[in-house]
Amino acid sequence: MAKFELKDPLSWLGEKKEDTVLEKTEIETDKINIVYTQPRQNLGGREFDELLNSIKTHGLLEPIVVKENGNGNYNLICGERRLAACRQLGLKTIKANIRNDIKEEDIFIIQIIENLQRKELEPVELAKAYKKLLDKNQTIRDIARLVGKSKSHISDMLALLSVEDDLQGKITKKNVRKAIEVSRIDEANIKEEIIKDFDELHIKDIQNKKNSSLSNDNIISLTNQFNEEHLSKISVLFLKKMTTVNLKIPSGLKAEKIIKQIIKIKED
């Protein structure tokens, strides 16, 4: 899949077919239908007001993208905010690129990519957009490539959808890191306590509460889990708390990861 630049949500599709594209055609605004579900829920706000002023002063600089629907009208692919702004300003026509080469199954992905470029998207909106891309058979790696973000960013945002609705309603750009920490907590009682005091807590407070819930029971559980599957034994000595655990250690990185996890529990 080609890497696209953020300025063009369609470029990931590759080269367009020139015989099916008509550049910068003037189309009557009342002949354009919005038939596809748009990821953005709110078209207002400061950014929309700035768009209105820009169009009023300089005209529409970037054409919208439409596709003919077969009855003399057009279905909108990209540019819902631009179309709404032109209609609000009372403009009867709008610059548009007709892209009849775009497949129906690609339109929703294009719209999500376009909306992900907007700074106004809140974290949960962002997470829901990523989830919709997953539902369209895009992998986390694919999504990261599409939006120019890291795979860990995509995973962190998707994790927000696993927290309770009460917390989702509190998540903003300023506290999103705290919410991601909460999403990593498995213990329901600890999570409930943190959500109750979410606004007052700092990230370190949440991490401390999560770590305090980990006990020797966690180590015993991890130990038993791996002892059932593997044969060789070693002893791990935790000097800080003088605790010895007998483990049957598997080979490879999985063993290293579990040892580090157990050591972290003890040191915390």
C-alpha positions as CSV (number, residue, x, y, z in Angstrom):
1,M,0.0,0.0,0.0
2,A,1.4,3.4,-1.0
3,K,2.2,5.9,1.7
4,F,0.1,9.0,1.5
5,E,0.8,12.6,2.5
6,L,-1.6,14.0,5.0
7,K,-2.7,16.7,2.7
8,D,-4.4,14.2,0.3
9,P,-6.6,11.5,1.9
10,L,-6.9,9.8,-1.6
11,S,-3.3,9.4,-2.4
12,W,-3.1,6.0,-0.6
13,L,-5.2,4.6,-3.5
14,G,-2.3,5.1,-5.9
15,E,-2.4,6.8,-9.3
16,K,-5.8,8.0,-10.4
17,K,-7.2,7.0,-13.8
18,E,-7.2,10.2,-15.8
19,D,-10.0,9.2,-18.1
20,T,-12.4,8.9,-15.1
21,V,-11.4,12.2,-13.3
22,L,-12.7,15.6,-14.2
23,E,-10.6,18.3,-12.3
24,K,-12.2,21.3,-10.6
25,T,-15.6,21.1,-12.1
26,E,-18.2,23.5,-10.8
27,I,-21.2,21.5,-9.4
28,E,-24.4,22.8,-8.0
29,T,-24.4,22.4,-4.2
30,D,-28.0,21.1,-4.1
31,K,-27.0,18.2,-6.4
32,I,-24.6,16.8,-3.9
33,N,-25.8,14.1,-1.5
34,I,-24.2,12.9,1.7
35,V,-25.1,9.2,1.6
36,Y,-22.1,7.7,3.4
37,T,-21.8,7.7,7.2
38,Q,-19.4,10.4,8.2
39,P,-16.9,9.7,11.1
40,R,-17.2,13.4,12.3
41,Q,-20.1,14.1,14.6
42,N,-19.7,17.9,14.9
43,L,-19.1,20.2,12.0
44,G,-19.0,23.4,14.1
45,G,-16.3,24.9,16.3
46,R,-13.4,27.4,15.8
47,E,-11.9,25.5,12.9
48,F,-15.2,25.6,11.0
49,D,-15.5,29.3,11.6
50,E,-12.0,29.8,10.2
51,L,-13.0,27.8,7.1
52,L,-16.0,30.0,6.6
53,N,-13.9,33.2,6.8
54,S,-11.3,31.7,4.4
55,I,-13.9,30.8,1.8
56,K,-15.5,34.2,2.1
57,T,-12.2,36.0,1.7
58,H,-10.3,33.8,-0.8
59,G,-12.9,31.4,-2.2
60,L,-12.6,27.6,-1.9
61,L,-9.0,26.6,-2.4
62,E,-9.3,22.8,-2.3
63,P,-12.1,21.2,-4.4
64,I,-14.3,18.6,-2.8
65,V,-14.4,15.1,-4.2
66,V,-17.6,13.5,-5.5
67,K,-18.8,10.5,-7.4
68,E,-21.6,10.4,-9.9
69,N,-24.6,8.4,-8.7
70,G,-26.2,7.8,-12.1
71,N,-29.2,10.1,-11.9
72,G,-27.5,13.5,-12.6
73,N,-26.6,14.0,-9.0
74,Y,-23.4,13.3,-7.0
75,N,-22.4,11.5,-3.8
76,L,-19.9,13.2,-1.6
77,I,-16.6,11.4,-0.9
78,C,-14.4,14.1,0.7
79,G,-15.2,17.6,1.9
80,E,-18.3,17.6,4.1
81,R,-17.1,20.6,6.0
82,R,-16.2,22.5,2.8
83,L,-19.6,21.7,1.4
84,A,-21.4,22.7,4.6
85,A,-19.5,26.0,4.7
86,C,-20.3,26.8,1.1
87,R,-24.0,26.1,1.6
88,Q,-24.0,28.2,4.8
89,L,-22.5,31.1,2.8
90,G,-25.3,30.7,0.2
91,L,-23.0,29.6,-2.6
92,K,-24.9,27.9,-5.4
93,T,-21.9,26.0,-6.9
94,I,-18.7,24.5,-5.6
95,K,-15.5,23.3,-7.1
96,A,-15.3,19.5,-7.2
97,N,-13.2,16.7,-8.6
98,I,-15.3,13.8,-9.9
99,R,-13.8,10.5,-9.1
100,N,-15.8,7.7,-10.6
101,D,-12.8,5.3,-10.3
102,I,-13.1,5.1,-6.5
103,K,-14.6,1.9,-5.3
104,E,-17.5,1.9,-2.8
105,E,-15.6,-0.1,-0.3
106,D,-12.8,2.5,-0.2
107,I,-15.0,5.5,0.4
108,F,-15.4,5.0,4.1
109,I,-11.7,4.6,4.6
110,I,-11.0,7.7,2.7
111,Q,-13.5,9.7,4.8
112,I,-12.0,8.4,8.0
113,I,-8.5,9.4,6.9
114,E,-9.7,12.9,6.0
115,N,-11.3,13.3,9.3
116,L,-8.3,12.0,11.2
117,Q,-6.4,15.0,9.8
118,R,-8.6,17.4,11.8
119,K,-7.2,18.7,15.1
120,E,-10.6,18.9,16.7
121,L,-11.1,15.2,17.0
122,E,-11.2,14.2,20.7
123,P,-9.4,11.0,21.8
124,V,-12.5,8.8,22.0
125,E,-13.6,10.0,18.5
126,L,-10.1,9.1,17.3
127,A,-10.3,5.7,18.9
128,K,-13.7,5.0,17.3
129,A,-12.4,6.0,13.9
130,Y,-9.4,3.6,14.3
131,K,-11.8,0.9,15.4
132,K,-13.9,1.5,12.2
133,L,-10.7,1.1,10.1
134,L,-10.1,-2.2,12.0
135,D,-13.6,-3.3,11.2
136,K,-12.8,-2.6,7.5
137,N,-10.0,-5.3,7.7
138,Q,-7.2,-2.8,8.2
139,T,-4.5,-4.0,10.6
140,I,-2.9,-1.8,13.3
141,R,0.2,-1.7,11.1
142,D,-2.0,-0.6,8.1
143,I,-3.7,2.1,10.2
144,A,-0.4,3.4,11.5
145,R,0.9,3.7,7.9
146,L,-2.3,5.4,6.7
147,V,-2.4,8.1,9.4
148,G,1.4,8.6,9.8
149,K,1.4,7.5,13.5
150,S,3.2,4.7,15.4
151,K,1.6,1.3,16.1
152,S,1.8,2.0,19.8
153,H,-0.2,5.2,19.4
154,I,-2.9,3.3,17.5
155,S,-3.0,0.6,20.2
156,D,-3.2,3.1,23.0
157,M,-6.1,4.9,21.4
158,L,-8.0,1.7,20.7
159,A,-7.5,0.7,24.4
160,L,-9.6,3.7,25.4
161,L,-12.7,1.9,24.0
162,S,-12.2,-0.8,26.7
163,V,-12.7,1.5,29.6
164,E,-16.2,2.2,31.2
165,D,-18.5,4.6,29.6
166,D,-18.4,6.9,32.6
167,L,-14.6,7.3,32.1
168,Q,-14.9,7.7,28.3
169,G,-17.1,10.7,28.8
170,K,-14.3,12.4,30.8
171,I,-11.5,11.8,28.4
172,T,-9.9,14.8,26.8
173,K,-6.6,15.6,25.0
174,K,-5.2,16.8,28.3
175,N,-6.0,13.7,30.4
176,V,-5.8,11.0,27.7
177,R,-2.5,9.6,29.1
178,K,-4.2,9.0,32.4
179,A,-7.1,7.2,30.7
180,I,-4.6,4.9,28.8
181,E,-3.1,3.9,32.1
182,V,-6.5,3.1,33.5
183,S,-7.2,0.9,30.4
184,R,-4.2,-1.3,31.4
185,I,-5.7,-2.2,34.8
186,D,-7.4,-5.6,35.0
187,E,-8.6,-5.5,38.6
188,A,-12.2,-4.2,38.6
189,N,-12.2,-2.8,42.1
190,I,-9.0,-0.8,41.6
191,K,-10.2,0.5,38.3
192,E,-13.6,1.5,39.8
193,E,-11.7,3.4,42.6
194,I,-9.5,5.2,40.1
195,I,-12.4,6.2,37.9
196,K,-14.2,7.7,40.8
197,D,-11.2,10.0,41.6
198,F,-10.0,10.3,38.0
199,D,-10.0,14.1,37.8
200,E,-7.9,14.5,40.9
201,L,-5.3,11.8,40.2
202,H,-2.0,12.2,38.4
203,I,-0.5,9.5,36.1
204,K,1.9,8.5,38.9
205,D,-1.0,8.1,41.3
206,I,-2.7,5.7,38.9
207,Q,0.4,3.7,38.4
208,N,1.0,3.4,42.1
209,K,-2.6,2.2,42.7
210,K,-2.2,-0.3,39.9
211,N,1.1,-1.6,41.3
212,S,-0.2,-1.8,44.8
213,S,-2.9,-4.2,43.6
214,L,-0.1,-6.7,42.5
215,S,0.8,-9.2,45.2
216,N,2.6,-12.4,45.7
217,D,-0.5,-14.1,44.4
218,N,0.3,-12.6,41.0
219,I,3.8,-14.1,41.1
220,I,2.5,-17.5,42.1
221,S,-0.1,-17.5,39.3
222,L,2.6,-16.6,36.8
223,T,4.9,-19.2,38.1
224,N,2.4,-21.9,38.0
225,Q,1.3,-21.0,34.5
226,F,4.8,-21.4,33.1
227,N,5.8,-24.4,35.3
228,E,3.0,-26.4,33.7
229,E,4.4,-25.9,30.2
230,H,8.2,-26.1,30.6
231,L,10.8,-28.5,32.0
232,S,14.0,-26.8,33.1
233,K,14.1,-25.1,36.5
234,I,15.9,-22.1,37.8
235,S,15.6,-19.9,40.9
236,V,15.1,-16.2,40.7
237,L,16.3,-14.3,43.8
238,F,14.7,-10.9,44.5
239,L,17.3,-9.2,46.7
240,K,15.0,-6.2,47.4
241,K,12.3,-8.3,49.2
242,M,14.2,-11.5,49.7
243,T,11.7,-13.6,47.8
244,T,12.7,-16.7,45.9
245,V,10.6,-18.2,43.1
246,N,11.2,-21.5,41.4
247,L,10.4,-21.3,37.7
248,K,10.5,-23.7,34.8
249,I,11.7,-21.2,32.1
250,P,10.8,-21.5,28.4
251,S,13.4,-20.5,25.9
252,G,13.4,-17.3,24.0
253,L,12.0,-13.8,24.5
254,K,8.8,-15.0,26.1
255,A,10.8,-16.2,29.1
256,E,12.7,-12.9,29.4
257,K,9.5,-11.0,29.2
258,I,7.8,-13.0,32.0
259,I,10.9,-12.7,34.3
260,K,11.0,-9.0,33.8
261,Q,7.3,-8.8,34.6
262,I,7.8,-10.7,37.8
263,I,10.8,-8.6,38.8
264,K,8.9,-5.4,38.2
265,I,6.0,-6.6,40.4
266,K,8.5,-7.3,43.3
267,E,10.4,-4.1,42.9
268,D,7.3,-1.9,42.7
